[in-house]
Amino acid sequence: MTTTPRSTDAAAGVSPPGAPEEPRNLGLALIVIAAATLLIMLDASIVNVALPTIQASLGFSTENLEWVVTAYSVAFGGLLLLGGRTGDLFGRRRMFMVGIAVFTLASFAGGFAMNQPWLIAARAVQGVGAAIAAPTALSLIATTFPEGARRNKAMGVYAIVSSGGAVLGFILGGVLTDIATWRSVLFVVVPIGILVLLAAPKVLPESSHRGGKLDLPGAVTVTAGMALLVYGLIRASATSWSNTSTWVPLAVAVVLLVAFVVIESKVAAPLLPLRVLAGHNRSAAYAITLAVGVGLFGVTFFLTLFLQKILGFGAIEAGLAFLPIAVAIGFMASTMGRLAAKVGTRIGVITGPLVAGIGALLLWLTTSADGSYGWVVGPMILLGCGIGIAIVPLTLTAITSVQPMEAGIASALVSVSQQVGGAIGLAVLGTVAITTTRGRLGGDTSAAHVAEATVAGYQNAFLVAGCVLIAAFLLGLVAVKAKPKPKTPAGAAS
């Protein structure tokens, strides 16, 4: 009779590479991870609301003002894969705390900015900290919480914070800018960051990091490629696709990213092991997450413009108008976190983009120059419900079944998909909206005609976003398979 040998590491009480310590308090650990995620997601939108006030205070030109957002986005998007991998190599809790510390210090410094370069540099450093903290926060959930109901519940909380936090940023940014100063939108995250740093060593487990050399050629090519990709997409939304500042960065980004894939297929210790992308379910989940990013960030951007420019909402009113989306995302994400263990992830991956796509298509039909908020609130709720239904199953599908030592890079790919999806959404939908509006204007510059032409641009942007989300639904229907129930090995009971 043969016996199955016990692992030497297990017998000695040593965790395998990448496995976390035994968690001390799952509830407190989740609070700390959620607070850090809220910190990052708030900053993604809270500063946008304050841009006009920042422009007046520091004398930004319209072109230079874009760098307040671009510096953060380029650093964040460019360094996400590298940030996720550092957690795998050097310890997730350690790198999580490094990311939060960098982010918090940069926010504090940015709040005191006295000139334009100072603020832009602070925003870029914020992006660096966020790129380290965001994927390590998600990978801490994947490796700290046992697979099943507890991980699904934790992922539901993460989804609520990550998706709803950006919407909350619009509300909080409007309130703080109106009642205080633009500097308060940077200072507000500092106390949260300090509390996270104080609590993290007490409640978060540290993974058994394996150290080793970082794949420097891969790190350089993917960081430069992702940064140029995000920058090129931002320039496309600000100028045009034919502009040199758009197509040159995009072309170089494609070359660098292809070179990155070639490098990763040849080096012994790759930054991104290509096996992480293997399997229909995981690769489809990343693609659908990208499409959801297009829908969420693209649609909310044009909804903000519609509420303020067409319906005449102020900053606070426009922020509060997004509450239905935030509540819908929160409710459905929480629900899916509880149901995922019972119904599986496939149903959410498929139906979420469908519901969100229907919401976007209804916005195409209900927005008008003489419309009202009441006409769009229903489609906004549908959009939020769809995002909430999809985000937990998508994230679970993307990070489940990877090796513990690769949880960070798998989590980083989720963040990359969301970030690139948002950038693509703004670039493509912005081009659609601008082209439509210019075509409708003709020579008539009367206020009523300009409003109609502008809304026509928003409508077509919603139409394209809806089609992208419906395409994601079809991809999920074809590519994502139900996870087979595990079979009990013969003799396992004995």
Buried (B, 14 or more C-beta within 10 A) or exposed (E): EEEEEEEEEEEEEEBEBBBBBEBEEBEBBBBBBBBBBBBBBBBBBBBBBBBEBBBEBBEBEEEBBBBBBBBBBBBBBBBBBBBBBBBBBBBBBBBBBBBBBBBBBBBBBBBEBEEBEBBBBBBBBBBBBBBBBBBBBBBBBBBBBEEEBBBBBBBBBBBBBBBBBBBBBBBBBBBBBBEEBBBBBBBBBBEBBBBBBEBBEEBBBBBBBBEEEBBEBBBBBBBBBBBBBBBBBBBBBBBBBEEEBBBEBBEBBBEBBEBBBEBBEEBEEBBBBEEBBEBEBBBBBBBBBBBBBBBBBBBBBBBBBBBBBBBEBEBBBBBBBBBBBBBBBBBBBBBBBEBBBEEBBBBBBBBBBBBBBBBBBBBBEBBBBEBEBEBBBBBBBBBBBBBBBBBBBBBBBBBBEBBBBBBBBBBBBBBBBBBBBBBBBBBBBBBBBBEBBEEBBEEEEEEEBBBBBBBBBBBBBBBBBBBBBBBBBEBBBEBBEEBEEEEEEEEEEE
